[in-house]
């Protein structure tokens, strides 16, 4: 018997399935999906999709964000416990060596981790976009825990040293990962009037970022790993963003100048114009090594350039160049979006898995740049929408974010990147999803833009004037 040609079979099934499947997919339905926005429920020319292909509503996005917040409420108890017994410790009591900050039922979420700083940025953005104070209340409670527990852990450090101290990142910061993202979070909260006064912590962390962190002779923030002198794209968020937020908080332009200089000099070493992407890192002793376009590294760059441009004055001499980097990066990223809306772990390698945290960062960057008028809604609006559809499908019924890559170093071979584990306990996914959802809500509410469904495709268009 002659076998049917497989591409022909695929086209045959694609044509037949719309008539067999309901276009309006009920909540909790499994793929394939139709398009619930199509008024013709038997349209033979409508496709079938691996994700719910439709224009998301503000209510749908908000519901996803509420799920995420609900999960994180349980993941961050905000208390001190005995690591051996799990018993809660009164922060007013005498310190004991076994006391630690509770990291939640699975002991996976650190209240001072850099990923938690991004989560607070997302919570504050979600509070503003939805008008729901409960998102900001999450951050207020966590910052109150820091204020309440800090004296206890300071006394513990005096008695037992800082090696195993849960608050070592405050008491003895030793890397941008210890303090950069959290500095940004505390500065944002202070500007918004949310939570207790943690200005002394902000000041100490700012001093470390400005003067304690290793830098190149030209002032670029750098690391001593994996080689003796290395630059990571991750440090757009760990270094550039806190500098920008400190400038915003203090009104001191020197912080913004430092942030802009660092972003420009990192971009000069990491951005690849021929690909319109950022390499994950750069080593001084081997600058011509192979580039790996790790998705989250590019996500850090996108979110950070948005944050910096938000506060950088229009007259700043570096602004035009930095905006050019962002526009080029978003163009490069948009061209590599998958047919499920998300992006691959290695952006230019379609056989690497689809990863959620970076995809959410790209959704945020695309939607934010449209809302700010930096890029065209016609060219990028439906890319942002498709990205959100793919990201939202990874928020499960418990509010956990699935398919998020765990912490990842700057590596020198593709096998490492291809096979990094994914976990719902990787904190890297939660802040970006909150940021992406909040920015998509703003995009859907943007009075200058209207969304049209024409010929089964979506178009984000400038709204006609009066």
N, C-alpha and C positions, 0 to 999 in steps of 0.2 A: 504494500500500500504506500502510495506517495505521501510524504509528510507535508503538511501545510507550511508555507514560509512563515516564520515566527513574526516578523514585522507586520505581515498581513493579518495574522491572528490578533495581534495587539490592536490594530485599527478596527477590526471587526468587533472586538469586545468593547472598545471605546465607543463605537457607534450604537451598540445594543444596550449597554448598561444604563444610559439615561432613561430609557423607557421602562427599565425593570426596577430602578431604585427611586425612592422618593427624593425630590430635590431639596425639600426642607428637612434637614437632618435633626432629629430630636436630640435633646441634651443627653450626653453620655453615649451617643451612637458611635459605632466604630466605622472606620473608613471602608470603602470609598464614599465620598460625599458628593452631593450635587451642590448647586448654588441656590440657597433659599431666597436670594434677592430676585431671581428670575421669575416673573409673574406667570410664565408658561411652564407648568409643572411637567409637561410631557414634551418639552422642546427636544427634538432629536439631535440638535446641533450643540446642546450644552454639554460640557465636558464632565468627567468624574475626576475627583481630586483626592489626594491623600490627606488633606487637611480641610477643615470647613471653609471653603472659598466663598467669602461674602464680605460685605462691608461691616466691620464690627461696630457695635453701638457703644455709646458711653456707658450704658448700664452693664453691658457684657464685660467691658474692660474693667470697670469698677469692681464687679463681682470677682474677677480673677485677682485683683489687688487685695481685696478683702480676704480671700483664701490665703494668700501669701502672708498677710499680716497675722492672721489667726494662727498659722503654723509657727511663725516666729515668736509670737507671744509665749508659746510653750517652750520654745528652744532657748529662750533667754530668761531664766527665772529671776535674775538679779538678786542673788544672795551669796553669802559665804558659807561654805560647807567644809566638814572634815573629809578629806579625800579617802580615808579608810572606811568610814561608816556611812557617809552621805548625810550625816546629821548637820542641821543648820547651826551656824555659829553666830552669836550676837556680836555685831561689829563693835560694841562698847566693851567687850570682854578682853581679857589679856590675850595677846597673840600666842598661837601655838604653831609649831613648824608644819603641821599637817593641813593647815587651813588653805583653801583655794577658792577661787571664784567658780561658782557652779556654772558648768557649760551646757546644761540642759539634760533631758532624760537620756540622750545618747552620748553625752559629754563631747559634743562635736562643735559647739558654737562658743567662741571666745569673745567676751564683751569688749576686748581691746584689740582684736585682730583687724588687719587692714580691710578685710572683706566686710567687717561690721561697719567700718567707716562709710563704705559705699552703701550699705543697707540704710544707714541713717540719712544719707543724701537722698536715697529713693523714698524713704518714709516722708521726709519733709516735702519733697516734690509731689508725692501722692496727696498729702494733706492739702497743699495749695490747689492742685488740679481738681480734686473731688470736693473740697470744702468739708471733708470729714476730719474732725479734730483727732479722732482716734489714731490716725497715722502719726501725727506729731506727738501724741501722748506716749506712744511707744518709745520714741527717742527721749522724751522728757524723763520717763521712768528709768531708762538705761543710764542716762547721764546723772540722775539722782543717785543711782547705785554707785557710780564711780565716785561721786562726791562723798557719799556716806562711807564707802569701804576704803578710800584712800588712806585715811589716818591709821586704820587697822593694818593695812599691808605695809605702810611706812614703818610702823612699830615692829612688824614681823621682820622686815628687812634689817632693821637695826639689831634685832636679837639673833637672827639666823642667816643673814646674808640674802642677796637678791637672786641667786642662781635658780631657785625653784619658785620664786615669788610671782604670783599671778599678775601683779602690777609692775613687774620689772620694766615693761615698755614705757611707763611713766617715770619710774624711779631711776632707771639707768638705760635710756634709749641707746641702741647701738647700731641701728640701721633705719633706712627710710620706711621699711615695712613695719617697724615698731610704732611709727608715729605719724607718717604722712597723711594717710587717708583719714585717720582719727582727728588730726589737727583740722582738716577741712570740715569734718562733721561738727566738731565743737564750735568752730568759727561760724558756720552756717546757723547752728542752733542759737548762738549768742546774738547774731544779727536779727534772728526771727523772734527773740525774746522767749525762747523755749528752754526749759530746764534750769538748773542751778547755775551759779556763777563759777565757771571753771577757767577763768582768765589766767590764773597762775599756771595751770597745766598748758594752756595754749601758748603762753609766753615761753615756758621751758622748752616745749617741743619746737616752737619757732626758732629759738636760739640754736637747738641742735641742727635743724634743717639748714639754717643759714651758715652756721660756723662749725658744726661738728661732723657733718657728713663729708665723706671723701669726695673731692672734685678734681677734675682735670685742671691744668694750669689756666685754661681759658674760662674756668668757672663752671663748666658743665658737670652736673651731678653724675657720679659714677659709682661703680662697685669694684670690690677686689675679687669678685668671682664671676664666672668660672675661671677666668684668667686674672692676672695681676691687675689689669686695668680694663674694665668692661663697662659698656653702656647698655642698659636694658630699656626697651620701649615701655615696660611696666612702670618705669619711673616718671613717665608723663603724669600718671595719676598720683604716684607716691611722692613726687617732688614738685612738679609744676603746679598742680592744682592747689596744694596747701600754700605755696608762695602766693598764688593769685588770691586765695581766700584771705590770707593775712593782709594783703594789700587792700582788699575790700573792707576788712574789719577795721584796720587802723587808719586808713586814708593816706598811708605812706606810700608814695609812688615808687620808692626803691624796691619794695617787694614785687610790684608788678613788673618793673624793669628786669629784675632777676628772673622772674617766671618767663617772661617773653624771650629773654636771652637764652635761657636754658632750653625752651621749646624749640627755638630756631636752631641752636647748635646740635641738639639731639636729632632734629630732622635732617640737618645737613649730613649727618653720619648714617642715619638709618633709613631715610626715605629713598625709594628706588623709583625715579620718574618713569622709567620704561614699563614698570608694572603698576604704578600708582598705588603702591602698598609700602608698608613699613616692614623691614626685616625685624626679627625679634631682638637681635642684639648686635653689638660691635665689640671686637676685641682689639686693643691697641697693637698687640704683637702679631696679629694675623687679620688685618682689615679686609683682605681679599677672599676670605673664606666663603663657603656656600651660604646662601640666604635661606632661611626658613620663615615663611610668612604665616606664623602662628596666628590664629584668629584672634585670641584674646589680647595678644600684644597690639594688634591693630585696633581692637576695641578700646584698649586703654588710651591709645593716641586719639581716637575719635572723640571720646567723651571729654578728655582733658582739653583738647583744642576748643571744643564748644565752651567748656567752663572758663577757659582763659579769655576767649573772645567776648564772652558775656561781660567781663569786667574791664577789659583793656580799652582805654579811650580811643575814640575814632582817629585821633591825631597821633597816636603812638607810631613811631617810625617802623616798628616791626609788624604792625597789624596786617598790612596788605599781604606780606609774605606768608604769615601764619594762616590767614584766611585762604590763601592759595593752596597751601598744604592740605587744609581740611577739604576744600572742594575737590582737589585731585584724588585724595584718599577715598572720599565718598563715591566718586565716579568709579574708581577701581573696585571698590567693594561691591557696588551695585551690580556691576557686570558679572560678578561671581556668585550671585545668589542662586541657591538650588531650587529645584522644582517643588520643594516642600516649604519654601519660605525662609528656612534657616541657612546658615553658612557652614562650610566644612572646617574641621579642626585645623588643617592646613589649607588655607584659602584656595590655593591654586591646584590642589590635588583632590579630585572628586571621589577618589576611593578612600579618603579619610572620613571619619564619621562626622555627622552633623552635630554641632555643639551649641548649647543654649546660651551660655553667659555672653559670649562674643556676639551672637546673633542679636540678643537684646540690646547690647551696646550699640550695634549698628542701627537698629530700629530707632533708638533714642537719638543718635546723631543725625540720621536722615530727617526725622520728624522735627527735631530742634532746629536744624539748619533751614528747613522750609519755613517754620514758624518765625524765624528771625529774618527771613528774606535773603538768606545767603545763597540758596540754591533754588532751582525751579520746581514748583509743585508738579508741573506737567511731566517733568522728566523723572522725578523721584518719589512722588506721592504714593503711587500704587506699589512701589518697591517697599516703602515703609509699611504700608498696610499688609502686604504679603508677608513681610518679616514678622509683624505682630501676630498674624494668624498662626505662623509656624511656631513662634515662641509660646503663645498662649496655650497651644496644644500640649506643651510640656509641663504645664502647671496641673498637677493631679488633684484629685478630690480632697486630699489632705492639705493642700496648699504647698506641697513640696515642689521644687523645681527639678525636673529630671534632665538627664543627659548634659550635666555640667561637668566639665573637666576639673579635676582636682588641681591643687597647687603644682606649678610647672616651672622648672628652672630653664635657663637659657642653655639649650643643648646643642650638640654638634652633629647629630645624625637624625634622619627622618624616622627611624624605628621608634625612638623615644617618643616623639610627638604623636605618631600614629596610635600608640598603645597606652597613652596616659589613661588611667581609669576615670570613669565618671561616677558621680555619687549625688544623691539628694542631700547629703550632708556637706557638700562643698559649698561653703558660704559665698563663693564667687558669683553664684547665679541669682541671688535674691535681690540685692541692690539694683543690678541692671534691669531685672524684670520690672521692679517698681518704677525705675526711671523711664523705661520704655513705655509702660502703660500710661504713666502720667503725661508724657509728651504726646502720645497718641490721642489722649483725651483733649489736650490743647489743640491738636491738629484738627480733630473733628469739630471742635467748637470755633475754630479760626474763622472770623467773619469775612476774611478776605478770600476764602477758598470755598469752592463747592465741589462735591463729588458727584460725578455722573456715571451711570452704568449704560454703556452703549456697546451693542454687538457683543454682549456677554463679557466685556472687559471694563475695568474701572479707570476713570480719568479724574485727576485732581486738577482743577482749573481755577484761574483767578475769577472771583465772583464779579459780574458786571457791576459797574458803578451806577449810582442813581441817574 
